């Protein structure tokens, strides 16, 4: 075994370890988001409105300009405030 083979082996080993550590770090950073999402799902299924939950907003009161407006027959509103099929 030459020094070139030893060097390549060491570099490959450290590369694999670095990749593994980066993947574990990424997975661990997502755990709190997964826990919050799971708690939200459980709360929605049980009907609880626990702390930190937002009340459901009625339809058509969203700040999104493309949200459907129940007063407009359910058509999405564009920038000019008219339905998509209207000029």
PDB file of N, CA, C and O in Angstrom, chain B, residues numbered from 101:
ATOM      1  N   UNK B 101       0.851  -1.168   0.000  1.00  0.00           N
ATOM      2  CA  UNK B 101       0.000   0.000   0.000  1.00  0.00           C
ATOM      3  C   UNK B 101       0.902   1.238   0.000  1.00  0.00           C
ATOM      4  O   UNK B 101       1.751   1.415   0.874  1.00  0.00           O
ATOM      5  N   UNK B 102       0.691   2.076  -0.998  1.00  0.00           N
ATOM      6  CA  UNK B 102       1.533   3.273  -1.108  1.00  0.00           C
ATOM      7  C   UNK B 102       0.895   4.431  -0.330  1.00  0.00           C
ATOM      8  O   UNK B 102      -0.245   4.365   0.128  1.00  0.00           O
ATOM      9  N   UNK B 103       1.698   5.492  -0.209  1.00  0.00           N
ATOM     10  CA  UNK B 103       1.207   6.671   0.491  1.00  0.00           C
ATOM     11  C   UNK B 103       0.042   7.318  -0.252  1.00  0.00           C
ATOM     12  O   UNK B 103      -0.822   7.927   0.378  1.00  0.00           O
ATOM     13  N   UNK B 104       0.003   7.203  -1.542  1.00  0.00           N
ATOM     14  CA  UNK B 104      -1.120   7.752  -2.313  1.00  0.00           C
ATOM     15  C   UNK B 104      -2.426   7.051  -1.943  1.00  0.00           C
ATOM     16  O   UNK B 104      -3.456   7.702  -1.769  1.00  0.00           O
ATOM     17  N   UNK B 105      -2.381   5.739  -1.825  1.00  0.00           N
ATOM     18  CA  UNK B 105      -3.583   4.983  -1.465  1.00  0.00           C
ATOM     19  C   UNK B 105      -4.027   5.304  -0.046  1.00  0.00           C
ATOM     20  O   UNK B 105      -5.225   5.416   0.217  1.00  0.00           O
ATOM     21  N   UNK B 106      -3.078   5.451   0.869  1.00  0.00           N
ATOM     22  CA  UNK B 106      -3.402   5.799   2.252  1.00  0.00           C
ATOM     23  C   UNK B 106      -4.046   7.185   2.315  1.00  0.00           C
ATOM     24  O   UNK B 106      -5.030   7.393   3.024  1.00  0.00           O
ATOM     25  N   UNK B 107      -3.477   8.124   1.565  1.00  0.00           N
ATOM     26  CA  UNK B 107      -4.008   9.485   1.552  1.00  0.00           C
ATOM     27  C   UNK B 107      -5.428   9.511   0.992  1.00  0.00           C
ATOM     28  O   UNK B 107      -6.308  10.164   1.552  1.00  0.00           O
ATOM     29  N   UNK B 108      -5.647   8.805  -0.106  1.00  0.00           N
ATOM     30  CA  UNK B 108      -6.985   8.760  -0.703  1.00  0.00           C
ATOM     31  C   UNK B 108      -7.968   8.096   0.259  1.00  0.00           C
ATOM     32  O   UNK B 108      -9.102   8.559   0.385  1.00  0.00           O
ATOM     33  N   UNK B 109      -7.569   7.041   0.931  1.00  0.00           N
ATOM     34  CA  UNK B 109      -8.433   6.370   1.891  1.00  0.00           C
ATOM     35  C   UNK B 109      -8.806   7.301   3.045  1.00  0.00           C
ATOM     36  O   UNK B 109      -9.969   7.358   3.447  1.00  0.00           O
ATOM     37  N   UNK B 110      -7.829   8.024   3.574  1.00  0.00           N
ATOM     38  CA  UNK B 110      -8.087   8.950   4.683  1.00  0.00           C
ATOM     39  C   UNK B 110      -9.024  10.070   4.229  1.00  0.00           C
ATOM     40  O   UNK B 110      -9.958  10.422   4.949  1.00  0.00           O
ATOM     41  N   UNK B 111      -8.784  10.630   3.046  1.00  0.00           N
ATOM     42  CA  UNK B 111      -9.658  11.686   2.531  1.00  0.00           C
ATOM     43  C   UNK B 111     -11.084  11.166   2.323  1.00  0.00           C
ATOM     44  O   UNK B 111     -12.048  11.866   2.634  1.00  0.00           O
ATOM     45  N   UNK B 112     -11.221   9.957   1.805  1.00  0.00           N
ATOM     46  CA  UNK B 112     -12.550   9.378   1.593  1.00  0.00           C
ATOM     47  C   UNK B 112     -13.257   9.142   2.927  1.00  0.00           C
ATOM     48  O   UNK B 112     -14.455   9.394   3.051  1.00  0.00           O
ATOM     49  N   UNK B 113     -12.518   8.661   3.916  1.00  0.00           N
ATOM     50  CA  UNK B 113     -13.109   8.408   5.228  1.00  0.00           C
ATOM     51  C   UNK B 113     -13.589   9.704   5.872  1.00  0.00           C
ATOM     52  O   UNK B 113     -14.698   9.765   6.404  1.00  0.00           O
ATOM     53  N   UNK B 114     -12.752  10.743   5.822  1.00  0.00           N
ATOM     54  CA  UNK B 114     -13.161  12.021   6.397  1.00  0.00           C
ATOM     55  C   UNK B 114     -14.323  12.645   5.615  1.00  0.00           C
ATOM     56  O   UNK B 114     -15.179  13.306   6.203  1.00  0.00           O
ATOM     57  N   UNK B 115     -14.354  12.443   4.322  1.00  0.00           N
ATOM     58  CA  UNK B 115     -15.479  12.934   3.518  1.00  0.00           C
ATOM     59  C   UNK B 115     -16.777  12.255   3.909  1.00  0.00           C
ATOM     60  O   UNK B 115     -17.812  12.910   4.031  1.00  0.00           O
ATOM     61  N   UNK B 116     -16.727  10.951   4.105  1.00  0.00           N
ATOM     62  CA  UNK B 116     -17.920  10.210   4.527  1.00  0.00           C
ATOM     63  C   UNK B 116     -18.379  10.653   5.920  1.00  0.00           C
ATOM     64  O   UNK B 116     -19.575  10.821   6.159  1.00  0.00           O
ATOM     65  N   UNK B 117     -17.434  10.840   6.825  1.00  0.00           N
ATOM     66  CA  UNK B 117     -17.784  11.278   8.179  1.00  0.00           C
ATOM     67  C   UNK B 117     -18.404  12.677   8.136  1.00  0.00           C
ATOM     68  O   UNK B 117     -19.385  12.943   8.829  1.00  0.00           O
ATOM     69  N   UNK B 118     -17.838  13.561   7.330  1.00  0.00           N
ATOM     70  CA  UNK B 118     -18.375  14.921   7.211  1.00  0.00           C
ATOM     71  C   UNK B 118     -19.782  14.903   6.643  1.00  0.00           C
ATOM     72  O   UNK B 118     -20.660  15.614   7.131  1.00  0.00           O
ATOM     73  N   UNK B 119     -20.000  14.096   5.616  1.00  0.00           N
ATOM     74  CA  UNK B 119     -21.329  13.987   5.017  1.00  0.00           C
ATOM     75  C   UNK B 119     -22.332  13.429   6.016  1.00  0.00           C
ATOM     76  O   UNK B 119     -23.453  13.929   6.111  1.00  0.00           O
ATOM     77  N   UNK B 120     -21.946  12.409   6.755  1.00  0.00           N
ATOM     78  CA  UNK B 120     -22.820  11.823   7.761  1.00  0.00           C
ATOM     79  C   UNK B 120     -23.170  12.837   8.847  1.00  0.00           C
ATOM     80  O   UNK B 120     -24.326  12.927   9.260  1.00  0.00           O
ATOM     81  N   UNK B 121     -22.186  13.596   9.310  1.00  0.00           N
ATOM     82  CA  UNK B 121     -22.442  14.605  10.343  1.00  0.00           C
ATOM     83  C   UNK B 121     -23.363  15.703   9.826  1.00  0.00           C
ATOM     84  O   UNK B 121     -24.222  16.182  10.567  1.00  0.00           O
ATOM     85  N   UNK B 122     -23.204  16.108   8.579  1.00  0.00           N
ATOM     86  CA  UNK B 122     -24.077  17.135   8.012  1.00  0.00           C
ATOM     87  C   UNK B 122     -25.510  16.630   7.910  1.00  0.00           C
ATOM     88  O   UNK B 122     -26.448  17.378   8.185  1.00  0.00           O
ATOM     89  N   UNK B 123     -25.688  15.376   7.520  1.00  0.00           N
ATOM     90  CA  UNK B 123     -27.034  14.807   7.423  1.00  0.00           C
ATOM     91  C   UNK B 123     -27.684  14.693   8.800  1.00  0.00           C
ATOM     92  O   UNK B 123     -28.870  14.988   8.953  1.00  0.00           O
ATOM     93  N   UNK B 124     -26.920  14.272   9.792  1.00  0.00           N
ATOM     94  CA  UNK B 124     -27.465  14.169  11.149  1.00  0.00           C
ATOM     95  C   UNK B 124     -27.830  15.548  11.684  1.00  0.00           C
ATOM     96  O   UNK B 124     -28.868  15.708  12.327  1.00  0.00           O
ATOM     97  N   UNK B 125     -26.995  16.537  11.426  1.00  0.00           N
ATOM     98  CA  UNK B 125     -27.277  17.899  11.864  1.00  0.00           C
ATOM     99  C   UNK B 125     -28.551  18.430  11.225  1.00  0.00           C
ATOM    100  O   UNK B 125     -29.367  19.064  11.894  1.00  0.00           O
ATOM    101  N   UNK B 126     -28.726  18.174   9.934  1.00  0.00           N
ATOM    102  CA  UNK B 126     -29.928  18.621   9.237  1.00  0.00           C
ATOM    103  C   UNK B 126     -31.164  17.935   9.808  1.00  0.00           C
ATOM    104  O   UNK B 126     -32.195  18.578  10.007  1.00  0.00           O
ATOM    105  N   UNK B 127     -31.068  16.652  10.069  1.00  0.00           N
ATOM    106  CA  UNK B 127     -32.194  15.909  10.634  1.00  0.00           C
ATOM    107  C   UNK B 127     -32.552  16.434  12.021  1.00  0.00           C
ATOM    108  O   UNK B 127     -33.728  16.626  12.329  1.00  0.00           O
ATOM    109  N   UNK B 128     -31.545  16.664  12.853  1.00  0.00           N
ATOM    110  CA  UNK B 128     -31.805  17.160  14.208  1.00  0.00           C
ATOM    111  C   UNK B 128     -32.363  18.577  14.215  1.00  0.00           C
ATOM    112  O   UNK B 128     -33.111  18.941  15.122  1.00  0.00           O
ATOM    113  N   UNK B 129     -32.008  19.382  13.213  1.00  0.00           N
ATOM    114  CA  UNK B 129     -32.552  20.740  13.165  1.00  0.00           C
ATOM    115  C   UNK B 129     -34.019  20.748  12.767  1.00  0.00           C
ATOM    116  O   UNK B 129     -34.721  21.724  13.036  1.00  0.00           O
ATOM    117  N   UNK B 130     -34.499  19.682  12.132  1.00  0.00           N
ATOM    118  CA  UNK B 130     -35.904  19.611  11.724  1.00  0.00           C
ATOM    119  C   UNK B 130     -36.807  18.993  12.783  1.00  0.00           C
ATOM    120  O   UNK B 130     -38.029  19.070  12.657  1.00  0.00           O
ATOM    121  N   UNK B 131     -36.253  18.392  13.806  1.00  0.00           N
ATOM    122  CA  UNK B 131     -37.055  17.711  14.821  1.00  0.00           C
ATOM    123  C   UNK B 131     -38.038  18.661  15.508  1.00  0.00           C
ATOM    124  O   UNK B 131     -39.201  18.283  15.655  1.00  0.00           O
ATOM    125  N   UNK B 132     -37.655  19.869  15.939  1.00  0.00           N
ATOM    126  CA  UNK B 132     -38.638  20.760  16.574  1.00  0.00           C
ATOM    127  C   UNK B 132     -39.813  21.108  15.649  1.00  0.00           C
ATOM    128  O   UNK B 132     -40.950  21.190  16.112  1.00  0.00           O
ATOM    129  N   UNK B 133     -39.556  21.312  14.365  1.00  0.00           N
ATOM    130  CA  UNK B 133     -40.639  21.603  13.424  1.00  0.00           C
ATOM    131  C   UNK B 133     -41.574  20.411  13.307  1.00  0.00           C
ATOM    132  O   UNK B 133     -42.791  20.581  13.242  1.00  0.00           O
ATOM    133  N   UNK B 134     -41.021  19.216  13.279  1.00  0.00           N
ATOM    134  CA  UNK B 134     -41.845  18.007  13.171  1.00  0.00           C
ATOM    135  C   UNK B 134     -42.700  17.840  14.421  1.00  0.00           C
ATOM    136  O   UNK B 134     -43.869  17.466  14.325  1.00  0.00           O
ATOM    137  N   UNK B 135     -42.136  18.110  15.580  1.00  0.00           N
ATOM    138  CA  UNK B 135     -42.893  17.992  16.829  1.00  0.00           C
ATOM    139  C   UNK B 135     -44.027  18.995  16.856  1.00  0.00           C
ATOM    140  O   UNK B 135     -45.148  18.649  17.229  1.00  0.00           O
ATOM    141  N   UNK B 136     -43.752  20.260  16.458  1.00  0.00           N
ATOM    142  CA  UNK B 136     -44.815  21.271  16.427  1.00  0.00           C
ATOM    143  C   UNK B 136     -45.924  20.892  15.449  1.00  0.00           C
ATOM    144  O   UNK B 136     -47.107  21.055  15.747  1.00  0.00           O
ATOM    145  N   UNK B 137     -45.533  20.386  14.285  1.00  0.00           N
ATOM    146  CA  UNK B 137     -46.531  19.988  13.290  1.00  0.00           C
ATOM    147  C   UNK B 137     -47.371  18.830  13.814  1.00  0.00           C
ATOM    148  O   UNK B 137     -48.587  18.814  13.618  1.00  0.00           O
ATOM    149  N   UNK B 138     -46.747  17.864  14.473  1.00  0.00           N
ATOM    150  CA  UNK B 138     -47.485  16.733  15.011  1.00  0.00           C
ATOM    151  C   UNK B 138     -48.454  17.180  16.110  1.00  0.00           C
ATOM    152  O   UNK B 138     -49.579  16.686  16.181  1.00  0.00           O
ATOM    153  N   UNK B 139     -48.026  18.108  16.962  1.00  0.00           N
ATOM    154  CA  UNK B 139     -48.928  18.632  17.998  1.00  0.00           C
ATOM    155  C   UNK B 139     -50.103  19.366  17.371  1.00  0.00           C
ATOM    156  O   UNK B 139     -51.233  19.257  17.847  1.00  0.00           O
ATOM    157  N   UNK B 140     -49.843  20.107  16.316  1.00  0.00           N
ATOM    158  CA  UNK B 140     -50.924  20.826  15.639  1.00  0.00           C
ATOM    159  C   UNK B 140     -51.916  19.842  15.027  1.00  0.00           C
ATOM    160  O   UNK B 140     -53.124  20.067  15.094  1.00  0.00           O
ATOM    161  N   UNK B 141     -51.433  18.770  14.439  1.00  0.00           N
ATOM    162  CA  UNK B 141     -52.314  17.750  13.867  1.00  0.00           C
ATOM    163  C   UNK B 141     -53.157  17.117  14.966  1.00  0.00           C
ATOM    164  O   UNK B 141     -54.366  16.948  14.804  1.00  0.00           O
ATOM    165  N   UNK B 142     -52.525  16.768  16.081  1.00  0.00           N
ATOM    166  CA  UNK B 142     -53.283  16.174  17.189  1.00  0.00           C
ATOM    167  C   UNK B 142     -54.327  17.130  17.719  1.00  0.00           C
ATOM    168  O   UNK B 142     -55.448  16.715  18.013  1.00  0.00           O
ATOM    169  N   UNK B 143     -53.976  18.434  17.850  1.00  0.00           N
ATOM    170  CA  UNK B 143     -54.942  19.411  18.334  1.00  0.00           C
ATOM    171  C   UNK B 143     -56.099  19.579  17.363  1.00  0.00           C
ATOM    172  O   UNK B 143     -57.251  19.696  17.783  1.00  0.00           O
ATOM    173  N   UNK B 144     -55.805  19.591  16.074  1.00  0.00           N
ATOM    174  CA  UNK B 144     -56.869  19.731  15.085  1.00  0.00           C
ATOM    175  C   UNK B 144     -57.795  18.522  15.103  1.00  0.00           C
ATOM    176  O   UNK B 144     -59.012  18.665  14.985  1.00  0.00           O
ATOM    177  N   UNK B 145     -57.222  17.338  15.252  1.00  0.00           N
ATOM    178  CA  UNK B 145     -58.041  16.132  15.262  1.00  0.00           C
ATOM    179  C   UNK B 145     -58.893  16.027  16.519  1.00  0.00           C
ATOM    180  O   UNK B 145     -60.018  15.529  16.471  1.00  0.00           O
ATOM    181  N   UNK B 146     -58.358  16.496  17.645  1.00  0.00           N
ATOM    182  CA  UNK B 146     -59.118  16.406  18.896  1.00  0.00           C
ATOM    183  C   UNK B 146     -60.059  17.588  19.075  1.00  0.00           C
ATOM    184  O   UNK B 146     -60.940  17.540  19.933  1.00  0.00           O
ATOM    185  N   UNK B 147     -59.898  18.640  18.294  1.00  0.00           N
ATOM    186  CA  UNK B 147     -60.782  19.795  18.390  1.00  0.00           C
ATOM    187  C   UNK B 147     -60.356  20.798  19.439  1.00  0.00           C
ATOM    188  O   UNK B 147     -61.070  21.770  19.686  1.00  0.00           O
ATOM    189  N   UNK B 148     -59.219  20.587  20.057  1.00  0.00           N
ATOM    190  CA  UNK B 148     -58.736  21.529  21.071  1.00  0.00           C
ATOM    191  C   UNK B 148     -58.195  22.786  20.417  1.00  0.00           C
ATOM    192  O   UNK B 148     -57.643  22.749  19.317  1.00  0.00           O
ATOM    193  N   UNK B 149     -58.363  23.888  21.109  1.00  0.00           N
ATOM    194  CA  UNK B 149     -57.730  25.136  20.693  1.00  0.00           C
ATOM    195  C   UNK B 149     -56.783  25.528  21.812  1.00  0.00           C
ATOM    196  O   UNK B 149     -57.074  26.432  22.594  1.00  0.00           O
ATOM    197  N   UNK B 150     -55.668  24.857  21.883  1.00  0.00           N
ATOM    198  CA  UNK B 150     -54.714  25.053  22.961  1.00  0.00           C
ATOM    199  C   UNK B 150     -53.907  26.333  22.781  1.00  0.00           C
ATOM    200  O   UNK B 150     -54.151  27.101  21.850  1.00  0.00           O
ATOM    201  N   UNK B 151     -52.956  26.559  23.665  1.00  0.00           N
ATOM    202  CA  UNK B 151     -52.135  27.768  23.563  1.00  0.00           C
ATOM    203  C   UNK B 151     -51.274  27.742  22.309  1.00  0.00           C
ATOM    204  O   UNK B 151     -50.757  26.699  21.908  1.00  0.00           O
ATOM    205  N   UNK B 152     -51.135  28.885  21.715  1.00  0.00           N
ATOM    206  CA  UNK B 152     -50.294  29.005  20.535  1.00  0.00           C
ATOM    207  C   UNK B 152     -51.013  28.682  19.238  1.00  0.00           C
ATOM    208  O   UNK B 152     -50.398  28.706  18.173  1.00  0.00           O
ATOM    209  N   UNK B 153     -52.302  28.381  19.306  1.00  0.00           N
ATOM    210  CA  UNK B 153     -53.038  28.109  18.075  1.00  0.00           C
ATOM    211  C   UNK B 153     -53.749  29.362  17.637  1.00  0.00           C
ATOM    212  O   UNK B 153     -54.187  30.170  18.455  1.00  0.00           O
ATOM    213  N   UNK B 154     -53.855  29.508  16.352  1.00  0.00           N
ATOM    214  CA  UNK B 154     -54.553  30.658  15.803  1.00  0.00           C
ATOM    215  C   UNK B 154     -55.985  30.268  15.486  1.00  0.00           C
ATOM    216  O   UNK B 154     -56.233  29.154  15.024  1.00  0.00           O
ATOM    217  N   UNK B 155     -56.923  31.159  15.723  1.00  0.00           N
ATOM    218  CA  UNK B 155     -58.297  30.834  15.371  1.00  0.00           C
ATOM    219  C   UNK B 155     -58.435  30.744  13.855  1.00  0.00           C
ATOM    220  O   UNK B 155     -57.727  31.416  13.105  1.00  0.00           O
ATOM    221  N   UNK B 156     -59.360  29.901  13.429  1.00  0.00           N
ATOM    222  CA  UNK B 156     -59.595  29.761  11.996  1.00  0.00           C
ATOM    223  C   UNK B 156     -60.259  31.016  11.474  1.00  0.00           C
ATOM    224  O   UNK B 156     -61.260  31.478  12.023  1.00  0.00           O
ATOM    225  N   UNK B 157     -59.693  31.570  10.403  1.00  0.00           N
ATOM    226  CA  UNK B 157     -60.282  32.772   9.831  1.00  0.00           C
ATOM    227  C   UNK B 157     -61.400  32.377   8.890  1.00  0.00           C
ATOM    228  O   UNK B 157     -61.295  31.365   8.198  1.00  0.00           O
ATOM    229  N   UNK B 158     -62.484  33.166   8.850  1.00  0.00           N
ATOM    230  CA  UNK B 158     -63.563  32.862   7.919  1.00  0.00           C
ATOM    231  C   UNK B 158     -63.090  32.988   6.483  1.00  0.00           C
ATOM    232  O   UNK B 158     -62.112  33.679   6.195  1.00  0.00           O
ATOM    233  N   UNK B 159     -63.787  32.320   5.598  1.00  0.00           N
ATOM    234  CA  UNK B 159     -63.406  32.311   4.203  1.00  0.00           C
ATOM    235  C   UNK B 159     -63.563  33.690   3.588  1.00  0.00           C
ATOM    236  O   UNK B 159     -64.546  34.386   3.843  1.00  0.00           O
ATOM    237  N   UNK B 160     -62.590  34.081   2.776  1.00  0.00           N
ATOM    238  CA  UNK B 160     -62.677  35.357   2.078  1.00  0.00           C
ATOM    239  C   UNK B 160     -62.067  36.520   2.825  1.00  0.00           C
ATOM    240  O   UNK B 160     -62.064  37.638   2.310  1.00  0.00           O
ATOM    241  N   UNK B 161     -61.551  36.299   4.017  1.00  0.00           N
ATOM    242  CA  UNK B 161     -60.955  37.401   4.765  1.00  0.00           C
ATOM    243  C   UNK B 161     -59.449  37.298   4.805  1.00  0.00           C
ATOM    244  O   UNK B 161     -58.798  37.985   5.593  1.00  0.00           O
ATOM    245  N   UNK B 162     -58.892  36.454   3.968  1.00  0.00           N
ATOM    246  CA  UNK B 162     -57.447  36.285   3.940  1.00  0.00           C
ATOM    247  C   UNK B 162     -56.787  37.519   3.337  1.00  0.00           C
ATOM    248  O   UNK B 162     -57.388  38.233   2.533  1.00  0.00           O
ATOM    249  N   UNK B 163     -55.549  37.754   3.736  1.00  0.00           N
ATOM    250  CA  UNK B 163     -54.808  38.875   3.172  1.00  0.00           C
ATOM    251  C   UNK B 163     -54.267  38.547   1.784  1.00  0.00           C
ATOM    252  O   UNK B 163     -53.732  39.423   1.105  1.00  0.00           O
ATOM    253  N   UNK B 164     -54.401  37.304   1.363  1.00  0.00           N
ATOM    254  CA  UNK B 164     -53.925  36.871   0.059  1.00  0.00           C
ATOM    255  C   UNK B 164     -54.805  37.465  -1.034  1.00  0.00           C
ATOM    256  O   UNK B 164     -56.020  37.276  -0.994  1.00  0.00           O
ATOM    257  N   UNK B 165     -54.232  38.186  -2.022  1.00  0.00           N
ATOM    258  CA  UNK B 165     -55.060  38.802  -3.050  1.00  0.00           C
ATOM    259  C   UNK B 165     -55.731  37.786  -3.962  1.00  0.00           C
ATOM    260  O   UNK B 165     -56.684  38.130  -4.661  1.00  0.00           O
ATOM    261  N   UNK B 166     -55.261  36.543  -3.974  1.00  0.00           N
ATOM    262  CA  UNK B 166     -55.880  35.535  -4.820  1.00  0.00           C
ATOM    263  C   UNK B 166     -56.845  34.648  -4.046  1.00  0.00           C
ATOM    264  O   UNK B 166     -57.314  33.637  -4.568  1.00  0.00           O
ATOM    265  N   UNK B 167     -57.143  35.017  -2.808  1.00  0.00           N
ATOM    266  CA  UNK B 167     -58.063  34.219  -2.009  1.00  0.00           C
ATOM    267  C   UNK B 167     -59.465  34.351  -2.582  1.00  0.00           C
ATOM    268  O   UNK B 167     -59.832  35.382  -3.146  1.00  0.00           O
ATOM    269  N   UNK B 168     -60.234  33.288  -2.426  1.00  0.00           N
ATOM    270  CA  UNK B 168     -61.579  33.330  -2.984  1.00  0.00           C
ATOM    271  C   UNK B 168     -62.462  34.214  -2.121  1.00  0.00           C
ATOM    272  O   UNK B 168     -62.338  34.229  -0.897  1.00  0.00           O
ATOM    273  N   UNK B 169     -63.334  34.932  -2.753  1.00  0.00           N
ATOM    274  CA  UNK B 169     -64.264  35.824  -2.087  1.00  0.00           C
ATOM    275  C   UNK B 169     -65.648  35.227  -2.231  1.00  0.00           C
ATOM    276  O   UNK B 169     -66.117  35.005  -3.348  1.00  0.00           O
ATOM    277  N   UNK B 170     -66.314  34.960  -1.100  1.00  0.00           N
ATOM    278  CA  UNK B 170     -67.626  34.334  -1.163  1.00  0.00           C
ATOM    279  C   UNK B 170     -68.665  35.284  -1.741  1.00  0.00           C
ATOM    280  O   UNK B 170     -69.702  34.829  -2.223  1.00  0.00           O
ATOM    281  N   UNK B 171     -68.420  36.576  -1.707  1.00  0.00           N
ATOM    282  CA  UNK B 171     -69.359  37.533  -2.285  1.00  0.00           C
ATOM    283  C   UNK B 171     -69.235  37.602  -3.797  1.00  0.00           C
ATOM    284  O   UNK B 171     -70.078  38.214  -4.452  1.00  0.00           O
ATOM    285  N   UNK B 172     -68.214  36.994  -4.362  1.00  0.00           N
ATOM    286  CA  UNK B 172     -67.982  37.045  -5.798  1.00  0.00           C
ATOM    287  C   UNK B 172     -68.273  35.687  -6.432  1.00  0.00           C
ATOM    288  O   UNK B 172     -67.724  35.380  -7.490  1.00  0.00           O
ATOM    289  N   UNK B 173     -69.104  34.886  -5.829  1.00  0.00           N
ATOM    290  CA  UNK B 173     -69.434  33.594  -6.384  1.00  0.00           C
ATOM    291  C   UNK B 173     -68.314  32.583  -6.260  1.00  0.00           C
ATOM    292  O   UNK B 173     -68.331  31.572  -6.964  1.00  0.00           O
ATOM    293  N   UNK B 174     -67.344  32.814  -5.396  1.00  0.00           N
ATOM    294  CA  UNK B 174     -66.260  31.874  -5.195  1.00  0.00           C
ATOM    295  C   UNK B 174     -65.133  32.015  -6.190  1.00  0.00           C
ATOM    296  O   UNK B 174     -64.195  31.218  -6.156  1.00  0.00           O
ATOM    297  N   UNK B 175     -65.182  33.008  -7.087  1.00  0.00           N
ATOM    298  CA  UNK B 175     -64.107  33.195  -8.050  1.00  0.00           C
ATOM    299  C   UNK B 175     -62.926  33.857  -7.366  1.00  0.00           C
ATOM    300  O   UNK B 175     -63.087  34.690  -6.474  1.00  0.00           O
ATOM    301  N   UNK B 176     -61.744  33.473  -7.799  1.00  0.00           N
ATOM    302  CA  UNK B 176     -60.539  34.099  -7.257  1.00  0.00           C
ATOM    303  C   UNK B 176     -60.426  35.508  -7.801  1.00  0.00           C
ATOM    304  O   UNK B 176     -60.751  35.771  -8.959  1.00  0.00           O
ATOM    305  N   UNK B 177     -59.964  36.406  -6.955  1.00  0.00           N
ATOM    306  CA  UNK B 177     -59.837  37.797  -7.360  1.00  0.00           C
ATOM    307  C   UNK B 177     -58.426  38.070  -7.829  1.00  0.00           C
ATOM    308  O   UNK B 177     -57.464  37.596  -7.225  1.00  0.00           O
ATOM    309  N   UNK B 178     -58.297  38.822  -8.888  1.00  0.00           N
ATOM    310  CA  UNK B 178     -56.996  39.225  -9.396  1.00  0.00           C
ATOM    311  C   UNK B 178     -56.572  40.547  -8.815  1.00  0.00           C
ATOM    312  O   UNK B 178     -57.136  40.999  -7.819  1.00  0.00           O
ATOM    313  N   UNK B 179     -55.583  41.175  -9.425  1.00  0.00           N
ATOM    314  CA  UNK B 179     -55.066  42.443  -8.918  1.00  0.00           C
ATOM    315  C   UNK B 179     -56.077  43.569  -9.038  1.00  0.00           C
ATOM    316  O   UNK B 179     -56.091  44.477  -8.208  1.00  0.00           O
ATOM    317  N   UNK B 180     -56.933  43.522 -10.072  1.00  0.00           N
ATOM    318  CA  UNK B 180     -57.907  44.606 -10.274  1.00  0.00           C
ATOM    319  C   UNK B 180     -59.189  44.370  -9.492  1.00  0.00           C
ATOM    320  O   UNK B 180     -60.112  45.179  -9.585  1.00  0.00           O
ATOM    321  N   UNK B 181     -59.280  43.279  -8.716  1.00  0.00           N
ATOM    322  CA  UNK B 181     -60.450  43.050  -7.897  1.00  0.00           C
ATOM    323  C   UNK B 181     -61.572  42.371  -8.647  1.00  0.00           C
ATOM    324  O   UNK B 181     -62.658  42.197  -8.094  1.00  0.00           O
ATOM    325  N   UNK B 182     -61.347  41.986  -9.871  1.00  0.00           N
ATOM    326  CA  UNK B 182     -62.373  41.310 -10.651  1.00  0.00           C
ATOM    327  C   UNK B 182     -62.021  39.822 -10.736  1.00  0.00           C
ATOM    328  O   UNK B 182     -60.889  39.424 -10.459  1.00  0.00           O
ATOM    329  N   UNK B 183     -62.995  39.018 -11.118  1.00  0.00           N
ATOM    330  CA  UNK B 183     -62.763  37.586 -11.277  1.00  0.00           C
ATOM    331  C   UNK B 183     -61.823  37.315 -12.421  1.00  0.00           C
ATOM    332  O   UNK B 183     -61.542  38.213 -13.215  1.00  0.00           O
ATOM    333  N   UNK B 184     -61.336  36.116 -12.525  1.00  0.00           N
ATOM    334  CA  UNK B 184     -60.360  35.778 -13.554  1.00  0.00           C
ATOM    335  C   UNK B 184     -60.928  35.859 -14.953  1.00  0.00           C
ATOM    336  O   UNK B 184     -60.213  36.215 -15.891  1.00  0.00           O
ATOM    337  N   UNK B 185     -62.201  35.537 -15.113  1.00  0.00           N
ATOM    338  CA  UNK B 185     -62.789  35.508 -16.449  1.00  0.00           C
ATOM    339  C   UNK B 185     -63.306  36.873 -16.908  1.00  0.00           C
ATOM    340  O   UNK B 185     -63.753  37.024 -18.045  1.00  0.00           O
ATOM    341  N   UNK B 186     -63.244  37.845 -16.034  1.00  0.00           N
ATOM    342  CA  UNK B 186     -63.738  39.170 -16.409  1.00  0.00           C
ATOM    343  C   UNK B 186     -62.593  40.028 -16.942  1.00  0.00           C
ATOM    344  O   UNK B 186     -61.466  39.934 -16.455  1.00  0.00           O
ATOM    345  N   UNK B 187     -62.882  40.870 -17.950  1.00  0.00           N
ATOM    346  CA  UNK B 187     -61.821  41.742 -18.498  1.00  0.00           C
ATOM    347  C   UNK B 187     -61.455  42.885 -17.585  1.00  0.00           C
ATOM    348  O   UNK B 187     -60.584  43.688 -17.920  1.00  0.00           O
TER     349      UNK B 187
END
